[in-house]
Amino acid sequence: MEGSESFPVIVVSGLSGAGKSTVLKVFEDLRFFCVDGMPAGMLPRMVKLFTGQDRMYRGLVLGMDLRQHDFIDEWENTRAELAGEGFRPSLLFLEARLPELVRRYATTRRPHPLEACNIGLEQALEEEKEILSPLREQADLVIDTTTYSIHDLRRSIQEKWSELTEKSSGLRVHVMSFGFKHDVPTAADMVMDLRFLPNPYFDLNLRPLSGKDKAISDYVLGTEPGSVFIEKYLDFLQYVLPLYEAEGRYRLTIAVGCTGGRHRSVATAERIFATLKDKGYLVSLEHKHIHLK
């Protein structure tokens, strides 16, 4: 069977109401063949059907969730079967905070897959989160859609889908900048508060710029305390990342935050991304709040 480099296969799962249907539509627009609600056990047959042929599609995207009552067990069996044939599909996991999921269900008025006469919506959502926790740990990419509009989610998938298809046997590192006044990303494994660094916001000449600009990077990281901090923080990351990898971790999200998420955090995230990429890590970059005021 061919590997995912020649024909990527992506499984989209996660919490009900987190945006799976929207994500599948985005992949469909990107010219992927998409199927929703397919039993996990059918995945090997779908992969065999699409691989090794002339194709009009860029890849295969499958939506899977708890509508299949034995989904987790079936997924483990399927994953083992595909691994035995030398094939590993990429896994994208979607989640959102409980109040936002409740709000979305109130808007759509659709029942949750786990709801029953004696189980309310919030209890069903909590139970689903617990059931799917092993799947989240296996995911190649986790996206928290709490603050995303449909357009934000579409843009995020368009930017990130290639990360899912890159082959790597090592640790995947996702570097994210954010603003504390907007939202602290729940998907982060490590969070660093940068609000002690010099703030370009108070310089009227620098305020319109972002951390992507050299003037901002020089202002924040070019002199103390920024220059000393970034040297020590990069040394710290280069020490702990191999330890995470040695423990079998294959995905880590590093979030660095300042007040608004436009200057200090962006400049620092850019430096972290460039350094880790230069060191050979499979690393991706996201500026979550750079365009917000």
C-alpha positions in Angstrom: 0.0 0.0 0.0 1.3 3.5 -0.8 2.1 5.9 2.0 0.4 9.1 2.8 3.1 11.1 0.9 1.6 10.1 -2.4 -2.1 10.1 -1.3 -2.7 11.7 2.1 -5.4 10.2 4.3 -6.7 12.4 7.1 -9.2 11.3 9.8 -11.2 14.2 11.3 -12.8 13.6 14.7 -13.3 15.4 18.0 -16.1 16.7 20.2 -19.6 17.0 18.8 -20.3 20.6 17.8 -16.6 21.5 17.5 -16.8 22.0 13.7 -16.2 18.7 12.0 -18.8 19.3 9.2 -17.3 22.7 8.4 -13.8 21.2 8.3 -14.9 18.4 5.9 -16.4 21.1 3.6 -13.1 23.0 3.6 -11.2 19.8 2.6 -13.8 19.2 -0.1 -13.1 22.7 -1.5 -9.4 21.8 -1.4 -10.3 18.9 -3.8 -10.1 16.1 -1.2 -12.6 13.2 -1.3 -14.6 13.5 1.9 -16.9 11.0 3.7 -18.6 11.7 7.0 -19.9 9.1 9.5 -18.1 6.2 8.0 -17.5 3.2 10.4 -13.8 3.1 11.4 -13.5 -0.5 10.2 -14.1 0.5 6.6 -11.1 2.8 6.5 -8.6 0.1 5.2 -10.9 -0.7 2.3 -11.4 2.9 1.5 -7.6 3.5 1.5 -7.1 0.5 -0.8 -9.8 1.7 -3.1 -8.1 5.1 -3.6 -4.4 4.3 -3.5 -2.4 3.0 -6.5 -4.8 4.5 -9.1 -5.0 7.6 -11.3 -7.0 10.0 -9.2 -8.8 13.3 -9.5 -8.6 14.0 -5.8 -5.7 15.3 -3.7 -6.4 12.9 -0.8 -9.0 11.2 1.3 -10.6 12.8 4.4 -12.9 10.8 6.7 -15.1 12.1 9.5 -15.6 9.8 12.4 -17.3 10.2 15.7 -19.4 8.6 18.5 -22.3 7.9 16.2 -20.6 4.5 15.9 -21.1 3.1 19.4 -17.8 1.1 19.5 -15.9 3.8 17.7 -12.8 3.9 20.0 -12.3 0.1 20.0 -12.9 -0.1 16.2 -10.4 2.8 15.6 -7.7 1.0 17.6 -8.2 -2.1 15.6 -8.2 -0.2 12.3 -5.1 1.7 13.3 -3.2 -1.5 14.1 -4.4 -3.1 10.8 -3.1 -0.1 8.8 0.2 0.0 10.7 0.7 -3.6 9.8 0.5 -2.6 6.2 3.0 0.3 6.6 0.3 3.0 6.5 -0.5 5.7 9.0 -3.4 8.1 8.5 -3.1 11.5 10.0 -5.5 12.5 12.7 -7.1 15.9 13.2 -8.9 16.4 16.5 -11.4 19.3 17.0 -12.5 20.6 20.4 -14.1 23.6 22.0 -14.9 24.7 25.6 -18.1 23.4 27.2 -20.1 26.6 27.3 -19.4 27.3 23.6 -20.5 23.7 22.7 -23.7 24.2 24.8 -24.4 27.5 23.0 -23.9 25.9 19.5 -26.3 23.0 20.4 -28.8 25.5 21.6 -28.5 27.3 18.3 -28.9 24.2 16.1 -31.3 22.4 18.4 -29.9 19.0 17.4 -29.5 16.2 19.9 -26.1 15.1 21.1 -25.1 11.5 20.1 -24.9 10.5 23.8 -28.1 12.2 25.0 -30.8 10.0 26.4 -33.8 10.4 28.7 -31.6 10.3 31.8 -28.5 12.2 30.4 -28.6 16.0 29.8 -26.5 17.9 27.2 -23.7 19.0 29.5 -23.3 15.5 31.0 -23.3 14.0 27.5 -20.6 16.5 26.4 -18.4 15.7 29.5 -18.8 12.0 28.9 -17.9 12.4 25.2 -14.7 14.3 26.2 -13.7 11.5 28.5 -14.4 8.8 26.0 -12.4 10.6 23.3 -9.4 11.6 25.4 -7.3 8.7 24.2 -8.0 9.8 20.6 -7.0 13.3 21.4 -3.6 12.1 22.7 -3.0 10.3 19.4 -3.9 13.3 17.3 -1.3 14.9 14.9 -3.1 18.2 15.2 -5.5 19.6 17.8 -7.6 22.7 17.0 -9.6 24.5 19.7 -12.5 26.2 17.8 -14.0 28.0 20.8 -13.3 31.5 19.5 -13.4 30.6 15.7 -16.0 31.8 13.3 -16.7 29.6 10.3 -14.4 31.8 8.3 -11.6 31.5 11.0 -11.9 27.8 11.0 -11.8 27.6 7.2 -8.7 29.8 7.1 -7.0 27.8 9.8 -7.6 24.5 8.0 -6.3 25.9 4.7 -3.2 27.0 6.4 -2.6 23.9 8.4 -3.7 20.9 6.4 -0.2 20.4 4.9 1.1 19.8 8.4 -1.0 16.7 8.7 0.6 15.1 5.6 4.3 15.8 6.3 6.1 12.6 7.2 8.2 12.6 10.4 9.1 10.0 12.9 10.1 12.7 15.5 8.3 15.3 17.6 5.9 17.8 16.0 6.1 21.2 17.6 3.4 23.8 17.1 4.4 27.3 18.2 1.6 29.8 18.9 1.4 33.4 19.8 -1.6 34.8 21.6 -3.0 37.7 23.6 -4.1 37.2 27.2 -6.8 39.8 26.8 -8.4 37.7 24.1 -8.1 34.1 25.1 -5.5 31.6 26.5 -5.4 28.7 24.1 -6.6 25.5 25.8 -4.7 23.3 23.4 -1.3 24.5 24.7 1.0 22.1 26.5 3.4 24.9 27.6 2.4 28.5 28.2 4.9 31.4 28.6 3.7 34.8 29.8 5.8 37.5 28.1 4.2 40.6 29.7 7.5 41.4 31.5 9.2 42.2 28.1 9.4 45.8 26.8 6.1 46.7 25.1 6.3 48.4 21.7 2.6 49.4 22.0 3.5 52.5 24.0 5.8 53.8 21.2 3.5 55.5 18.7 5.9 54.8 15.8 6.0 51.1 16.5 2.4 50.5 17.5 1.1 50.0 13.9 3.8 47.3 13.3 3.6 43.6 14.3 6.1 41.2 15.8 6.9 40.0 12.2 8.7 43.3 11.6 12.4 43.6 12.4 11.9 46.9 14.3 9.6 45.1 16.8 11.8 42.1 17.1 14.8 44.3 17.8 12.9 46.3 20.3 11.6 43.3 22.2 14.5 40.8 21.9 17.5 43.0 20.9 18.4 44.3 24.3 18.0 43.2 28.0 15.8 41.7 29.3 14.6 40.3 26.0 17.9 39.2 24.7 18.8 37.3 27.8 15.4 35.8 28.1 15.2 34.5 24.6 18.7 32.9 24.9 17.7 31.1 28.1 14.3 30.1 26.9 15.6 28.6 23.6 18.2 26.7 25.6 15.5 25.4 27.9 13.4 24.2 24.9 16.3 22.5 23.3 16.9 20.7 26.6 13.3 19.6 27.3 12.1 18.7 23.7 14.3 15.7 23.4 13.1 14.5 26.8 9.5 14.8 25.6 10.4 12.9 22.5 12.2 10.2 24.5 9.0 9.6 26.5 7.1 8.9 23.3 5.5 12.3 22.8 5.0 13.2 19.2 3.1 16.4 19.4 3.7 19.5 21.6 2.1 23.0 21.5 4.1 25.9 22.9 2.1 29.1 23.4 3.7 32.4 24.2 1.5 35.3 25.2 1.6 39.0 25.7 -1.3 41.5 26.4 -2.7 41.9 22.9 -1.0 39.1 20.9 0.5 41.4 18.3 4.0 42.5 19.3 6.0 40.7 22.0 4.4 37.3 21.6 4.6 37.4 17.8 8.3 38.4 17.8 9.1 35.7 20.3 7.1 33.0 18.5 8.9 33.9 15.2 12.3 33.5 16.9 11.3 30.1 18.5 10.0 28.9 15.2 13.1 29.8 13.2 15.4 28.3 15.8 13.6 25.0 16.1 13.2 24.7 12.3 17.0 25.3 12.0 17.5 22.5 14.6 15.6 20.1 12.4 12.3 19.9 14.2 9.0 19.5 12.3 7.6 22.8 13.5 4.6 24.9 12.6 3.7 28.5 13.5 0.4 30.2 14.4 -0.3 33.8 15.4 -3.7 33.5 17.0 -4.6 37.1 17.7 -2.2 39.2 15.6 -5.1 40.8 13.7 -7.2 41.6 16.7 -7.2 45.0 18.6 
